[in-house]
Amino acid sequence: MQHVLAVCIGNICRSPMAEALLAQALADCDVSSAGLSAMIGHPADLIARDLMKERGISIEQHRARQISLDLCQRADLILVMDLEQRRDLERRYPFVSGKVFRLCEHEKRDVPDPYQAGRAAFQSSLALIEDGATQWANRISRLSSR
């Protein structure tokens, strides 16, 4: 597992936080993020930046980018936030079927979009993202050590 891609809608809230947490847990992997309808060039949402800073992780340098054929081809694993995003990616790029999963697949849960919903919504989404990132990092590490 060399390349992991985290995906959400705008690439300013959920996927940058997931990217940072996965990158921290998977030092030997190239972890990146993108959006299905990215707010191209925008930094991560201020609340997302603050919550990650509280965890000792900076996402200050993050800039949103659009999902692309190239990103999907390079990714060994694509982690989306909900089932609709998975379906959207599979419609756009049929070859990703089999390598795209929800971040919280282990709990069969979606990560709700906290955009413009306030700090409590971000905290709730981040708790799910942290759990999902931990589950995937553990799974990837187990597979890599075989």
Sine and cosine of phi, psi and omega as CSV:
sin_phi,cos_phi,sin_psi,cos_psi,sin_omega,cos_omega
0.00,0.00,0.96,-0.28,-0.06,-1.00
-0.97,-0.25,-0.63,0.78,-0.13,-0.99
-0.80,-0.60,0.85,-0.52,0.03,-1.00
-0.88,-0.47,0.73,-0.68,-0.02,-1.00
-0.86,-0.52,0.82,-0.57,0.09,-1.00
-0.99,-0.16,0.71,-0.70,-0.09,-1.00
-0.75,-0.66,0.67,-0.74,0.19,-0.98
-0.66,-0.75,-0.41,-0.91,-0.04,-1.00
-0.99,0.11,-0.91,0.41,-0.13,-0.99
-1.00,-0.02,-0.23,0.97,-0.03,-1.00
0.88,0.47,0.59,0.81,0.08,-1.00
-0.78,-0.63,-0.16,0.99,-0.03,-1.00
-0.86,-0.52,-0.99,0.15,-0.15,-0.99
-0.94,0.33,-0.78,0.62,-0.10,-1.00
-0.92,0.39,-0.57,0.82,0.08,-1.00
-0.90,0.43,-0.59,0.80,0.04,-1.00
-0.93,0.38,-0.68,0.73,0.04,-1.00
-0.89,0.46,-0.69,0.72,0.02,-1.00
-0.83,0.56,-0.75,0.66,-0.05,-1.00
-0.90,0.44,-0.69,0.73,-0.01,-1.00
-0.93,0.38,-0.66,0.75,0.03,-1.00
-0.92,0.39,-0.66,0.75,0.01,-1.00
-0.88,0.47,-0.62,0.78,0.02,-1.00
-0.91,0.41,-0.64,0.77,-0.05,-1.00
-0.99,0.17,-0.43,0.90,-0.08,-1.00
-0.87,-0.49,0.95,0.31,-0.09,-1.00
-0.86,0.51,-0.47,0.88,-0.04,-1.00
-1.00,0.02,0.01,1.00,-0.01,-1.00
-0.95,-0.30,0.48,-0.88,0.16,-0.99
-1.00,-0.01,0.93,-0.36,-0.02,-1.00
-0.93,-0.37,0.75,-0.66,0.03,-1.00
-0.63,-0.78,-0.01,-1.00,0.01,-1.00
-0.56,-0.83,0.30,-0.95,0.01,-1.00
-0.35,-0.94,0.18,-0.98,0.00,-1.00
-0.84,-0.55,0.53,-0.85,0.05,-1.00
-0.95,0.33,-0.53,0.85,0.11,-0.99
-0.70,-0.71,0.88,0.47,-0.18,-0.98
-0.88,0.48,0.55,-0.83,0.14,-0.99
-1.00,0.02,0.94,0.33,-0.20,-0.98
-0.75,0.66,0.79,-0.61,0.05,-1.00
1.00,0.07,-0.19,0.98,-0.02,-1.00
-0.97,0.22,0.54,-0.84,0.10,-1.00
-0.96,0.27,0.20,-0.98,0.11,-0.99
-0.87,0.50,0.50,-0.86,0.04,-1.00
-0.81,0.59,0.59,-0.80,-0.04,-1.00
-0.84,0.54,-0.66,0.75,0.00,-1.00
-0.91,0.41,-0.66,0.75,0.05,-1.00
-0.87,0.49,-0.70,0.72,0.01,-1.00
-0.88,0.48,-0.69,0.73,-0.01,-1.00
-0.90,0.43,-0.70,0.71,-0.01,-1.00
-0.90,0.43,-0.63,0.78,0.03,-1.00
-0.94,0.33,-0.62,0.79,0.04,-1.00
-0.87,0.49,-0.63,0.78,0.05,-1.00
-0.88,0.48,-0.39,0.92,0.02,-1.00
-0.99,-0.12,0.11,0.99,0.04,-1.00
0.98,0.18,0.34,0.94,-0.01,-1.00
-0.85,-0.53,0.79,-0.62,0.02,-1.00
-0.99,-0.13,0.76,-0.65,0.16,-0.99
-0.87,-0.50,0.42,0.91,-0.02,-1.00
-0.87,0.49,-0.56,0.83,-0.06,-1.00
-0.99,0.13,-0.15,0.99,-0.05,-1.00
-0.88,0.47,0.67,-0.74,0.15,-0.99
-0.73,-0.69,0.74,-0.68,-0.08,-1.00
-0.90,0.44,0.60,-0.80,0.08,-1.00
-0.63,-0.77,0.40,-0.92,-0.07,-1.00
-0.99,0.11,0.62,-0.78,0.12,-0.99
-0.86,0.51,0.53,-0.85,-0.02,-1.00
-0.56,-0.83,0.26,-0.96,0.07,-1.00
-0.83,0.55,-0.73,0.69,-0.02,-1.00
-0.86,0.51,-0.72,0.69,0.01,-1.00
-0.87,0.50,-0.67,0.74,-0.01,-1.00
-0.93,0.37,-0.60,0.80,0.02,-1.00
-0.93,0.38,-0.61,0.79,-0.02,-1.00
-0.96,0.27,-0.45,0.89,-0.09,-1.00
-0.95,0.30,0.72,-0.69,0.14,-0.99
-1.00,0.08,-0.47,0.88,-0.02,-1.00
-0.58,-0.81,0.74,-0.68,0.04,-1.00
-0.87,-0.49,0.84,-0.54,-0.03,-1.00
-0.93,-0.36,0.89,-0.45,0.00,-1.00
-0.97,-0.24,0.16,-0.99,-0.05,-1.00
-1.00,-0.06,-0.37,0.93,0.00,-1.00
-0.46,-0.89,0.18,-0.98,-0.05,-1.00
-0.90,0.44,-0.59,0.81,0.01,-1.00
-0.90,0.44,-0.63,0.78,0.05,-1.00
-0.90,0.43,-0.63,0.78,0.06,-1.00
-0.87,0.49,-0.74,0.68,0.01,-1.00
-0.88,0.47,-0.66,0.75,0.01,-1.00
-0.88,0.48,-0.74,0.68,0.01,-1.00
-0.88,0.47,-0.67,0.74,-0.01,-1.00
-0.92,0.38,-0.50,0.87,0.09,-1.00
-0.94,0.34,-0.71,0.71,-0.02,-1.00
-0.93,0.38,-0.68,0.73,-0.11,-0.99
-0.73,-0.68,0.99,0.14,-0.09,-1.00
-0.81,0.59,-0.47,0.88,-0.03,-1.00
-0.92,0.40,-0.25,0.97,-0.01,-1.00
-0.98,0.21,-0.21,0.98,0.02,-1.00
-0.81,0.58,0.77,-0.64,-0.02,-1.00
0.99,-0.15,-0.22,0.98,0.06,-1.00
-0.79,-0.61,0.19,0.98,0.06,-1.00
-0.89,-0.45,0.79,-0.61,-0.05,-1.00
-0.63,-0.78,0.35,-0.94,0.13,-0.99
-0.95,0.31,0.54,-0.84,0.07,-1.00
-0.86,0.52,-0.62,0.79,0.01,-1.00
-0.97,-0.23,0.61,0.79,0.00,-1.00
-0.85,0.53,-0.61,0.79,-0.03,-1.00
-0.87,0.49,-0.44,0.90,0.05,-1.00
-0.96,-0.27,0.03,1.00,-0.06,-1.00
0.80,0.61,0.74,0.68,-0.04,-1.00
-0.81,-0.59,0.49,-0.87,0.15,-0.99
-1.00,-0.04,0.42,-0.91,0.13,-0.99
-0.98,-0.19,0.93,-0.36,-0.05,-1.00
-0.91,0.42,0.52,-0.85,0.00,-1.00
-0.98,0.22,0.88,-0.47,-0.01,-1.00
-1.00,0.02,0.04,1.00,-0.11,-0.99
-0.79,0.61,0.83,-0.56,0.02,-1.00
0.86,0.51,0.39,0.92,-0.01,-1.00
-0.95,-0.32,0.07,1.00,0.08,-1.00
1.00,-0.06,0.17,-0.98,-0.09,-1.00
-0.87,0.49,-0.66,0.75,-0.02,-1.00
-0.87,0.48,-0.64,0.77,0.03,-1.00
-0.91,0.41,-0.64,0.77,0.05,-1.00
-0.90,0.43,-0.68,0.74,0.00,-1.00
-0.89,0.46,-0.66,0.75,0.03,-1.00
-0.90,0.44,-0.72,0.69,0.03,-1.00
-0.90,0.43,-0.65,0.76,-0.01,-1.00
-0.90,0.43,-0.59,0.81,0.05,-1.00
-0.87,0.50,-0.68,0.74,0.05,-1.00
-0.92,0.40,-0.66,0.75,0.00,-1.00
-0.89,0.45,-0.69,0.72,0.03,-1.00
-0.87,0.49,-0.70,0.71,0.01,-1.00
-0.90,0.44,-0.73,0.68,0.00,-1.00
-0.88,0.47,-0.68,0.73,0.01,-1.00
-0.89,0.46,-0.66,0.75,0.03,-1.00
-0.89,0.45,-0.71,0.70,0.00,-1.00
-0.87,0.50,-0.74,0.68,-0.01,-1.00
-0.92,0.39,-0.67,0.75,0.00,-1.00
-0.88,0.48,-0.67,0.74,0.03,-1.00
-0.89,0.45,-0.69,0.72,-0.01,-1.00
-0.90,0.43,-0.71,0.70,0.01,-1.00
-0.89,0.45,-0.67,0.74,0.01,-1.00
-0.89,0.46,-0.68,0.74,0.04,-1.00
-0.88,0.48,-0.70,0.71,0.00,-1.00
-0.91,0.41,-0.62,0.79,-0.05,-1.00
-0.95,0.31,-0.43,0.90,-0.05,-1.00
-1.00,0.09,-0.04,1.00,-0.01,-1.00
-0.98,0.21,0.00,0.00,0.00,0.00
